[in-house]
Amino acid sequence: MKAVTDATFNNEVLMSDTPVLVDFWAVWSGPCRMVAPILEQIANEHGDNLSIVGMNIDENPGTPRTY
């Protein structure tokens, strides 16, 4: 899964030609750790049709507040 930041969110997500699923996650979140392998599997199976990216909310607080 590709990582995005506050600085790259616009280009990588909003300007993308394909649909993008954004996983807003945190290291300390148990549910985030549980979902990550499933998102990786989906990305591997459907990578031609959509992008799945992850954003660490602790390192990038601006974008998650907006969305």
C-alpha atoms as one frame of an Amber mdcrd trajectory, in Angstrom:
protein
   0.000   0.000   0.000   1.366   3.394  -0.968   1.760   6.030   1.737   0.402
   9.545   1.226   0.991  12.673   3.297  -0.714  16.006   3.779   1.646  17.343
   1.107   0.932  14.606  -1.471  -2.781  13.994  -0.804  -4.071  16.382  -3.468
  -1.965  14.925  -6.286  -2.143  11.270  -5.239  -5.826  11.139  -4.264  -7.896
  14.084  -5.449  -6.230  14.351  -8.855  -6.080  10.588  -9.487  -7.534   9.216
 -12.716  -8.654   6.056 -10.925 -10.757   5.610  -7.768  -8.735   5.803  -4.548
  -9.538   4.279  -1.186  -7.725   6.124   1.618  -6.933   4.238   4.796  -6.531
   6.819   7.566  -4.590   4.797  10.147  -2.576   5.059  13.344   0.176   2.855
  14.751  -1.607   2.597  18.107  -4.938   1.454  16.584  -5.703  -2.257  16.877
  -8.500  -2.149  14.288  -6.152  -0.395  11.825  -3.609  -3.212  12.220  -6.372
  -5.773  11.644  -7.641  -4.115   8.459  -4.219  -3.498   6.865  -3.662  -7.042
   5.513  -7.137  -7.075   3.994  -6.523  -3.767   2.248  -3.181  -5.081   0.956
  -4.958  -8.129  -0.480  -7.582  -5.964  -2.167  -4.853  -3.728  -3.588  -3.022
  -6.757  -4.989  -6.170  -8.205  -6.551  -7.668  -4.980  -7.936  -4.648  -2.704
  -8.363  -5.445  -2.114 -12.043  -8.866  -0.665 -11.252  -8.274   1.284  -8.052
  -5.578   2.543  -5.731  -5.445   1.986  -2.008  -3.270   4.410  -0.085  -2.560
   4.856   3.597  -2.147   8.001   5.638  -0.689   7.989   9.146  -2.966  10.373
  11.029  -0.411  11.111  13.741   2.185  12.290  11.211  -0.372  14.024   8.945
  -3.144  15.594  11.052  -4.387  18.181   8.530  -5.965  15.998   5.871  -7.808
  13.636   8.243  -9.378  16.655   9.963 -10.707  17.804   6.591 -11.988  14.419
   5.442
